[in-house]
């Protein structure tokens, strides 16, 4: 069965690293990747750009990238953008047998046990964890390590046969883009356009986002 893949994030702003992750997952898994901008992220300070602006930047960034989709479902929902609520909605929409995977960076995955109702996430989706050389699973908390025991898979194909509950690490060449660093650079009026899709850089410049230095 084909895997349904969702890539959540604040995307504040979306950058070339995000697109590289989504493209790599699309190629590896032979399926579409739905990028899901968070409307009201619960695990960080409020985003600098509005949810609508961030979703628009995602749409601009993925134009021409076959298999990438901007999914605005969290913008249509009130309250905090809890991933467990998003996944429950997807499960209700797609059915109990459809394999669903949540694409997540290693840094976010290591903090998973701080997420709202986090143990329930494993009943709703698989996790595809994007490897980062400077981070290691050895940094997992004891509670997260216990929850992950027996779930790790050697091959992504193992995720296709069951609806949820498995984990796979997706290797990816090192990239240096960071939304935080980009926002900081823009606030200092530095040129960070090399880190951004051209259409996103132009959108930031036109709307003077992040005290734009693009």
C-alpha positions as CSV (number, residue, x, y, z in Angstrom):
1,X,0.0,0.0,0.0
2,X,1.2,3.5,-0.8
3,X,2.5,5.5,2.2
4,X,0.9,8.9,3.0
5,X,3.7,11.2,4.2
6,X,3.2,14.5,6.1
7,X,6.0,17.0,6.9
8,X,4.9,19.4,9.7
9,X,6.8,22.5,10.7
10,X,6.6,26.2,11.4
11,X,8.5,27.0,8.2
12,X,9.3,30.4,9.5
13,X,10.5,30.9,6.8
14,X,10.7,27.8,4.6
15,X,14.2,27.4,3.2
16,X,16.2,25.2,0.8
17,X,16.9,22.7,3.6
18,X,13.2,22.0,4.1
19,X,12.7,21.5,0.4
20,X,15.7,19.2,0.2
21,X,14.2,17.0,3.0
22,X,10.8,16.9,1.3
23,X,12.3,16.1,-2.2
24,X,14.5,13.4,-0.7
25,X,11.5,11.8,1.0
26,X,9.5,12.0,-2.1
27,X,12.2,10.2,-4.1
28,X,13.0,7.6,-1.5
29,X,9.3,6.7,-0.7
30,X,7.9,7.1,-4.2
31,X,5.0,9.1,-2.9
32,X,3.8,12.7,-2.5
33,X,5.0,14.7,0.6
34,X,2.4,17.0,2.2
35,X,4.1,20.0,3.9
36,X,1.9,21.1,6.8
37,X,2.6,24.6,8.1
38,X,1.8,24.9,11.8
39,X,-0.8,27.7,12.4
40,X,-0.2,28.2,16.2
41,X,2.9,26.2,17.2
42,X,2.7,25.0,20.8
43,X,6.4,24.1,21.3
44,X,8.0,27.4,20.5
45,X,7.5,31.2,20.6
46,X,4.9,32.6,18.2
47,X,6.1,32.6,14.6
48,X,7.5,35.8,13.2
49,X,5.4,35.7,10.0
50,X,1.6,34.9,10.1
51,X,0.4,31.4,9.4
52,X,-1.1,32.6,6.1
53,X,2.2,34.2,5.1
54,X,4.2,31.0,6.0
55,X,1.8,28.8,4.1
56,X,2.1,31.1,1.0
57,X,5.9,30.9,1.2
58,X,5.6,27.1,1.3
59,X,3.5,27.2,-1.8
60,X,6.0,29.5,-3.6
61,X,8.9,27.2,-2.5
62,X,7.4,24.0,-3.8
63,X,6.2,25.4,-7.2
64,X,7.8,23.1,-9.8
65,X,8.7,20.4,-7.4
66,X,6.7,17.4,-8.5
67,X,5.2,15.4,-5.6
68,X,5.3,18.2,-3.0
69,X,2.0,19.6,-1.7
70,X,1.2,22.4,0.7
71,X,-1.5,21.2,3.2
72,X,-3.2,24.0,5.1
73,X,-5.3,21.8,7.4
74,X,-3.8,23.3,10.6
75,X,-4.7,26.8,9.4
76,X,-8.3,25.7,9.2
77,X,-8.3,24.5,12.8
78,X,-8.6,26.8,15.8
79,X,-6.4,26.5,18.9
80,X,-2.9,25.2,19.2
81,X,-1.5,23.2,16.3
82,X,-1.0,19.9,18.2
83,X,0.4,17.2,15.9
84,X,-1.7,14.6,17.7
85,X,-4.9,16.4,16.6
86,X,-3.6,16.7,13.0
87,X,-2.8,13.0,12.9
88,X,-6.2,12.0,14.4
89,X,-7.9,14.1,11.7
90,X,-5.8,12.4,9.0
91,X,-6.5,8.9,10.5
92,X,-10.3,9.7,10.5
93,X,-10.0,11.0,6.9
94,X,-7.8,8.2,5.5
95,X,-9.1,5.2,7.5
96,X,-7.6,2.9,10.0
97,X,-5.5,0.8,7.6
98,X,-3.8,3.5,5.5
99,X,0.0,3.7,6.3
100,X,0.7,7.3,7.5
101,X,4.2,8.7,8.2
102,X,5.2,11.9,9.9
103,X,8.5,13.3,8.6
104,X,10.5,15.0,11.3
105,X,14.0,16.3,11.9
106,X,16.2,14.6,14.5
107,X,16.2,17.7,16.7
108,X,12.4,17.7,16.9
109,X,12.2,14.0,17.4
110,X,14.6,14.1,20.4
111,X,12.0,16.3,22.1
112,X,9.0,14.2,21.1
113,X,8.3,13.2,24.7
114,X,7.5,16.9,25.4
115,X,4.7,17.0,22.8
116,X,1.0,17.0,23.7
117,X,-0.2,13.4,24.2
118,X,3.0,12.1,22.7
119,X,2.5,8.4,23.4
120,X,-0.6,8.4,21.3
121,X,1.4,9.5,18.3
122,X,2.8,6.0,17.7
123,X,-0.8,4.6,17.4
124,X,-1.5,7.2,14.6
125,X,1.5,7.2,12.4
126,X,5.0,6.0,11.6
127,X,7.9,8.5,12.1
128,X,10.6,9.1,9.5
129,X,13.4,10.8,11.3
130,X,15.8,12.9,9.2
131,X,19.4,12.3,10.3
132,X,21.6,15.2,11.3
133,X,25.3,14.5,11.8
134,X,25.5,16.7,15.0
135,X,22.7,14.9,16.7
136,X,22.3,11.3,17.9
137,X,19.7,9.0,19.2
138,X,21.9,8.5,22.2
139,X,20.5,11.8,23.4
140,X,17.0,10.4,23.8
141,X,15.4,10.6,27.2
142,X,14.7,7.3,29.0
143,X,11.0,7.6,28.4
144,X,11.4,8.2,24.7
145,X,13.9,5.4,24.4
146,X,11.5,3.0,26.0
147,X,8.7,4.1,23.7
148,X,10.9,3.5,20.7
149,X,12.1,0.0,21.6
150,X,11.3,-2.5,18.9
151,X,10.0,0.1,16.5
152,X,13.2,0.9,14.5
153,X,13.3,-0.4,10.9
154,X,16.2,-1.0,8.6
155,X,14.3,-0.2,5.4
156,X,11.6,2.3,4.6
157,X,9.6,-0.4,2.8
158,X,8.8,-1.8,6.3
159,X,6.5,1.2,6.9
160,X,4.3,0.3,3.9
161,X,2.7,-2.8,5.4
162,X,1.2,-1.5,8.7
163,X,-0.7,1.7,9.5
164,X,1.5,3.2,12.2
165,X,4.0,2.6,15.0
166,X,7.3,2.1,13.2
167,X,10.4,4.3,13.0
168,X,12.9,4.8,10.2
169,X,16.0,7.1,10.0
170,X,16.3,8.8,6.6
171,X,19.9,9.7,5.8
172,X,20.4,13.1,4.2
173,X,23.5,15.0,3.1
174,X,24.5,17.7,5.6
175,X,22.8,21.0,5.0
176,X,23.4,24.2,6.9
177,X,20.2,26.2,6.5
178,X,18.3,27.1,9.6
179,X,15.1,29.2,9.9
180,X,16.5,30.8,13.2
181,X,19.7,31.8,11.5
182,X,17.9,33.1,8.5
183,X,15.6,35.3,10.7
184,X,18.6,36.5,12.7
185,X,20.4,37.3,9.5
186,X,17.5,39.2,8.1
187,X,17.1,41.2,11.3
188,X,20.7,42.3,10.8
189,X,20.0,43.1,7.2
190,X,22.3,40.4,5.9
191,X,21.8,38.8,2.5
192,X,20.6,35.3,3.2
193,X,19.0,34.8,-0.2
194,X,21.3,31.8,-1.0
195,X,19.5,29.9,1.7
196,X,16.0,30.5,0.3
197,X,14.1,29.6,-2.8
198,X,14.1,32.7,-5.1
199,X,10.4,33.2,-4.9
200,X,10.4,33.1,-1.1
201,X,13.3,35.6,-1.0
202,X,11.3,37.9,-3.2
203,X,8.1,37.4,-1.1
204,X,10.0,38.3,2.1
205,X,11.5,41.3,0.4
206,X,8.2,42.6,-1.0
207,X,6.4,42.2,2.4
208,X,9.4,43.3,4.4
209,X,9.2,40.3,6.7
210,X,11.7,39.7,9.5
211,X,12.9,43.3,9.2
212,X,14.0,42.0,5.7
213,X,17.6,42.2,4.7
214,X,17.0,40.1,1.6
